[in-house]
Each structure stands twice: as C-alpha cells, then as structure tokens.
Amino acid sequence: MLTKTAKIFLLSLVAVFLVCCDSDDDDKPAKVQIWLTDAPGDYQEVNIDLQEVKVHVGDNDEESGWRSLPTREGIYNLLDLTNGLDTLLGEVELPAGKISQVRLVLGDNNTVKVNDDVFELATPSAQQSGLKLQVHQTLSAGITYKILLDFDVARSIVTTGNGGYILKPVIRTITEAQDGAIKGIVVPAASTPAVYAIVGQDTLGTTYADAEGRFLIRGLATGTYDVSFAPNFNYLSATKSGVQVTVGNVTDVGTVMMESD
C-alpha cells in the first residue's frame, strides 16, 4: 500500500495530469453514418447510380472542408427502401465539431421503370458536382450519429414534354444520435487496465486505457452501468457502479485511482 506521503505526491501528479489532458477530450472522434430511405412513388423502379458520399466539416462552404466516406457505391432501387426500410451508404469518423452538408455524387446510370419500359433519368447537376444537402449538426466526441436521407420519389421525378424523365431530387435529412458513451482517466496510466461497461451479467462495451490513462467506451444504449477496471498484476481491480448513460451524451466518470497490489 502507498504511504501517506506517496499518496499526496500522487494526487498532486493527478491534478497536473488532468490540466494537461483536459483539452485532449475533443480529439476523440465522432462517427457519422449515412443511410438512405424512400417515400413511395407511382413507378415500378427508380434506380440511382451512387458513386460517392461526402460530408462537409465546418460552417462555411470551402471545398477543403469536404471529407469522403468509404461508400457502398452501386445502383440503388429506391423503391426497395420504402415503408421503414433503409440501407447504410457509408460511415466515417470525424473530429468533434460542426458538419454542415452531405453531398451525393451520382453516375450516369440513373433510370426509371414505367409500364415495363425503362427510361433514362437525366441528372445534370448531380453528375457535375454532386447533390448538396443541408445538415448543420454539432458532433460530440465519442457519439455515433445517423444521418437519414429520406428520398421523396414522387416529387423527385419530373416528366418532360417529349416523354422523358428528369431526376430533381427532393431529399429530407434527419440526424439522430444513436448511442451514448462513458469516458474517464485512470491513474496511474501504468496500470493499463481493460475497461468494461456491464449491465447485470452482460458486458456491453470494452476498451483499454491509452498511454495517458484515458478511456472511452462508445456504442452504449441508455441505461445504468457498472464500469469495471481490470489492470495489470501490479494493481487491484476496481468498479464504479451506477454510471448513468443517455443517448447523445458522453458520461464522464472522472479520475479512477488504481491502487497498488
């Protein structure tokens, strides 16, 4: 066990450590997922040729703010995504802060099927620079966000005088936080614990403290958790009980002191 003098010295180090590390909390990324769904329309098929999805970081419209997502590119029949069905287009980790827009870049193979005939859908603006959608969401570090693109097919397809069709997308964006998270700091960092978020007998999240003792368990549903710490053999295990988590928020359990074995 530590002597009184050693404990006082260690607590002094903790205070310095917290001041140094507090500004690093926002370095932990948020996760953004882009999903696609559709409202029904009076067509047999409406196929869009999705090439790329991008998210704009920041409030302005500078081209340097765009970040590409690893995109599930391909042909999507929007009418397969009606009545509550949706599909994941891509996801990316981004720094905490503001995002302002989503951009969909479409290819040339956009079609509509009417009375068993397939017609080309002209999409000049989407082909040139991508379709920009307003989002304006502030991301919190450690939280996963779902941005649902609700494609209104009935209002998005315009007939031309010569029997052709033009795609002028009408899309509503819906942003929702999907989970909560738990963060904190273990001292000393040399204890290198595994950290578990537990409800009853079930472990619902696991992580490890980093080289500075910080940890973040993400992807947690609303509930009350026991946070268990399993350090290396030089230290005793510990548990913080009754930790409350809510969707869209990061619960900070503060500093957890790991006692020597």
C-alpha positions as CSV (number, residue, x, y, z in Angstrom):
1,M,0.0,0.0,0.0
2,L,1.1,3.6,-0.6
3,T,2.4,5.7,2.3
4,K,0.6,9.0,3.2
5,T,3.5,11.0,1.6
6,A,3.3,8.9,-1.6
7,K,-0.4,9.4,-1.8
8,I,-0.2,13.2,-1.5
9,F,2.5,13.2,-4.2
10,L,0.4,11.0,-6.5
11,L,-2.6,13.2,-6.1
12,S,-0.5,16.2,-7.0
13,L,0.5,14.5,-10.2
14,V,-3.1,13.7,-10.9
15,A,-4.0,17.4,-10.7
16,V,-1.3,18.3,-13.2
17,F,-2.2,15.4,-15.4
18,L,-5.9,16.5,-15.6
19,V,-5.0,20.0,-16.5
20,C,-2.7,18.8,-19.3
21,C,-5.2,16.3,-20.7
22,D,-8.5,18.1,-20.4
23,S,-8.0,19.9,-23.7
24,D,-7.5,16.5,-25.5
25,D,-11.1,15.2,-24.9
26,D,-12.3,16.6,-28.2
27,D,-9.5,14.7,-30.0
28,K,-11.7,11.5,-29.7
29,P,-13.7,11.2,-32.9
30,A,-17.4,11.1,-33.5
31,K,-18.8,8.6,-36.0
32,V,-21.2,9.6,-38.8
33,Q,-23.3,7.1,-40.7
34,I,-25.2,8.0,-43.9
35,W,-28.4,6.0,-44.5
36,L,-30.9,6.1,-47.4
37,T,-34.6,5.5,-47.3
38,D,-37.5,6.5,-49.6
39,A,-41.1,7.5,-49.7
40,P,-43.2,5.5,-52.2
41,G,-43.8,6.7,-55.7
42,D,-46.0,5.5,-58.6
43,Y,-43.2,3.8,-60.5
44,Q,-42.0,0.2,-60.9
45,E,-38.4,1.1,-60.2
46,V,-36.4,4.2,-59.6
47,N,-32.6,3.4,-59.8
48,I,-29.9,5.8,-58.8
49,D,-26.2,5.3,-59.6
50,L,-24.4,6.3,-56.4
51,Q,-20.7,6.9,-56.8
52,E,-19.7,8.8,-53.7
53,V,-20.9,10.3,-50.4
54,K,-19.2,13.2,-48.8
55,V,-19.6,15.2,-45.6
56,H,-18.7,18.8,-45.1
57,V,-16.8,19.7,-41.9
58,G,-17.4,23.3,-40.6
59,D,-19.9,26.0,-41.2
60,N,-18.5,27.5,-44.5
61,D,-18.7,26.1,-48.0
62,E,-15.0,25.9,-48.7
63,E,-14.1,22.9,-50.9
64,S,-11.3,21.9,-48.5
65,G,-14.0,21.1,-45.9
66,W,-15.3,18.0,-47.7
67,R,-14.5,14.5,-46.4
68,S,-15.2,11.4,-48.5
69,L,-16.8,8.4,-46.8
70,P,-15.9,4.8,-47.7
71,T,-19.0,4.5,-49.9
72,R,-21.1,1.4,-50.8
73,E,-21.3,2.6,-54.4
74,G,-23.6,1.0,-56.9
75,I,-27.2,1.0,-58.3
76,Y,-29.9,1.5,-55.7
77,N,-33.6,0.9,-56.5
78,L,-35.2,3.5,-54.2
79,L,-38.5,1.6,-54.2
80,D,-36.8,-1.2,-52.3
81,L,-36.3,1.2,-49.4
82,T,-39.9,2.2,-48.6
83,N,-42.1,1.6,-45.6
84,G,-39.4,2.0,-43.0
85,L,-36.6,0.1,-44.8
86,D,-33.2,1.8,-45.2
87,T,-29.7,1.0,-46.1
88,L,-26.2,2.1,-45.0
89,L,-24.4,4.0,-47.7
90,G,-21.2,4.6,-45.7
91,E,-19.7,5.8,-42.4
92,V,-16.7,7.8,-41.3
93,E,-15.0,9.0,-38.1
94,L,-14.8,12.8,-37.8
95,P,-13.4,15.2,-35.2
96,A,-16.0,16.7,-32.7
97,G,-17.4,19.9,-34.0
98,K,-19.8,21.1,-36.7
99,I,-20.8,19.5,-40.0
100,S,-23.0,21.4,-42.4
101,Q,-23.7,19.4,-45.6
102,V,-23.9,16.0,-47.2
103,R,-23.0,15.6,-50.9
104,L,-24.2,12.7,-53.1
105,V,-22.3,12.2,-56.3
106,L,-24.3,10.2,-58.9
107,G,-23.1,8.5,-62.0
108,D,-24.7,8.2,-65.5
109,N,-26.8,5.0,-64.9
110,N,-29.9,6.5,-63.4
111,T,-33.2,5.1,-64.7
112,V,-36.9,4.9,-64.0
113,K,-39.2,1.9,-65.0
114,V,-42.8,2.8,-66.0
115,N,-45.2,0.2,-67.5
116,D,-42.3,-2.2,-68.0
117,D,-40.4,0.4,-70.0
118,V,-37.0,1.7,-68.7
119,F,-36.2,5.4,-69.2
120,E,-33.0,7.3,-68.6
121,L,-33.2,9.8,-65.8
122,A,-31.3,13.0,-66.7
123,T,-29.3,14.3,-63.7
124,P,-27.1,17.1,-64.9
125,S,-26.4,18.9,-61.6
126,A,-25.7,15.7,-59.6
127,Q,-23.3,14.5,-62.3
128,Q,-21.3,17.7,-62.3
129,S,-20.6,18.4,-58.7
130,G,-22.8,16.3,-56.5
131,L,-26.2,16.9,-54.9
132,K,-25.7,19.0,-51.7
133,L,-28.0,18.5,-48.7
134,Q,-28.1,20.8,-45.7
135,V,-27.4,19.1,-42.3
136,H,-26.0,21.6,-39.7
137,Q,-25.2,19.2,-36.8
138,T,-22.8,19.6,-33.9
139,L,-20.9,16.3,-33.3
140,S,-19.9,15.3,-29.8
141,A,-16.7,13.3,-29.3
142,G,-17.4,9.5,-28.9
143,I,-21.0,9.6,-30.2
144,T,-22.4,7.9,-33.3
145,Y,-24.7,9.9,-35.5
146,K,-27.1,8.5,-38.1
147,I,-28.0,10.9,-40.9
148,L,-31.0,9.5,-42.8
149,L,-31.6,10.7,-46.3
150,D,-35.3,10.5,-46.9
151,F,-35.7,10.5,-50.7
152,D,-39.2,11.7,-51.9
153,V,-39.5,9.8,-55.2
154,A,-43.0,11.2,-56.1
155,R,-41.7,14.8,-56.0
156,S,-38.2,14.0,-57.4
157,I,-39.1,12.8,-60.9
158,V,-40.3,15.3,-63.5
159,T,-41.7,14.4,-66.9
160,T,-40.6,16.3,-70.0
161,G,-42.7,17.3,-73.0
162,N,-41.2,14.6,-75.2
163,G,-41.9,11.7,-72.8
164,G,-38.6,11.7,-71.0
165,Y,-37.8,11.9,-67.3
166,I,-35.6,14.2,-65.2
167,L,-34.3,13.5,-61.7
168,K,-34.6,16.6,-59.5
169,P,-34.1,15.0,-56.1
170,V,-36.2,16.2,-53.1
171,I,-34.5,14.8,-50.0
172,R,-35.2,15.4,-46.4
173,T,-32.3,14.9,-43.9
174,I,-32.9,13.5,-40.4
175,T,-30.0,13.4,-38.0
176,E,-30.2,11.3,-34.8
177,A,-27.6,10.4,-32.2
178,Q,-27.5,6.6,-32.0
179,D,-25.8,5.9,-28.7
180,G,-24.1,7.2,-25.6
181,A,-20.6,6.7,-24.2
182,I,-18.5,6.6,-21.0
183,K,-15.1,8.3,-20.6
184,G,-12.6,8.9,-17.8
185,I,-9.0,8.7,-16.8
186,V,-7.2,6.0,-14.8
187,V,-4.2,6.9,-12.6
188,P,-1.6,5.8,-12.8
189,A,-1.6,5.1,-16.5
190,A,0.9,2.4,-15.9
191,S,-1.9,0.2,-14.6
192,T,-3.0,-0.3,-18.2
193,P,-6.5,-1.6,-17.4
194,A,-9.1,-3.1,-19.6
195,V,-12.3,-1.2,-19.0
196,Y,-15.8,-2.9,-19.2
197,A,-19.3,-1.4,-19.3
198,I,-21.6,-4.0,-17.6
199,V,-25.3,-4.3,-17.1
200,G,-26.2,-7.3,-14.9
201,Q,-24.1,-10.2,-16.1
202,D,-23.7,-8.8,-19.6
203,T,-20.6,-6.9,-20.8
204,L,-21.9,-4.4,-23.4
205,G,-18.7,-2.4,-24.1
206,T,-15.0,-2.9,-23.8
207,T,-11.9,-0.7,-24.3
208,Y,-8.4,-0.2,-22.9
209,A,-6.9,2.9,-21.3
210,D,-4.4,4.6,-23.5
211,A,-0.8,5.5,-22.7
212,E,-2.1,8.6,-20.8
213,G,-4.7,6.7,-18.9
214,R,-7.7,8.0,-20.9
215,F,-10.5,5.7,-21.9
216,L,-13.7,5.9,-23.9
217,I,-16.4,3.2,-24.2
218,R,-18.8,4.1,-27.1
219,G,-21.8,2.5,-28.6
220,L,-23.8,2.3,-25.4
221,A,-27.6,2.4,-25.0
222,T,-29.4,4.4,-22.4
223,G,-29.1,2.7,-19.0
224,T,-27.3,2.2,-15.8
225,Y,-23.8,0.6,-16.0
226,D,-21.1,-0.8,-13.7
227,V,-17.7,0.2,-15.1
228,S,-15.2,-2.4,-14.2
229,F,-11.4,-2.0,-14.4
230,A,-9.1,-5.0,-14.8
231,P,-5.5,-3.7,-14.5
232,N,-2.2,-5.5,-14.9
233,F,-0.9,-7.7,-12.0
234,N,0.7,-4.8,-10.1
235,Y,-2.7,-3.2,-9.3
236,L,-6.0,-4.1,-7.8
237,S,-9.2,-4.3,-9.9
238,A,-11.9,-1.7,-9.3
239,T,-15.5,-1.0,-10.2
240,K,-17.6,2.2,-10.4
241,S,-21.3,1.4,-10.0
242,G,-24.4,3.2,-11.0
243,V,-23.0,5.1,-14.0
244,Q,-25.9,6.7,-16.0
245,V,-25.7,6.8,-19.8
246,T,-28.1,8.6,-22.1
247,V,-28.2,8.6,-25.9
248,G,-26.3,11.6,-27.4
249,N,-24.2,12.2,-24.3
250,V,-20.8,11.2,-23.0
251,T,-20.8,10.4,-19.3
252,D,-17.6,11.4,-17.6
253,V,-16.7,9.2,-14.6
254,G,-13.7,11.4,-13.8
255,T,-10.5,10.1,-12.4
256,V,-10.2,6.5,-11.2
257,M,-7.4,5.8,-8.9
258,M,-5.9,2.3,-9.3
259,E,-4.3,1.0,-6.0
260,S,-1.2,-1.0,-6.0
261,D,-1.4,-4.7,-5.2
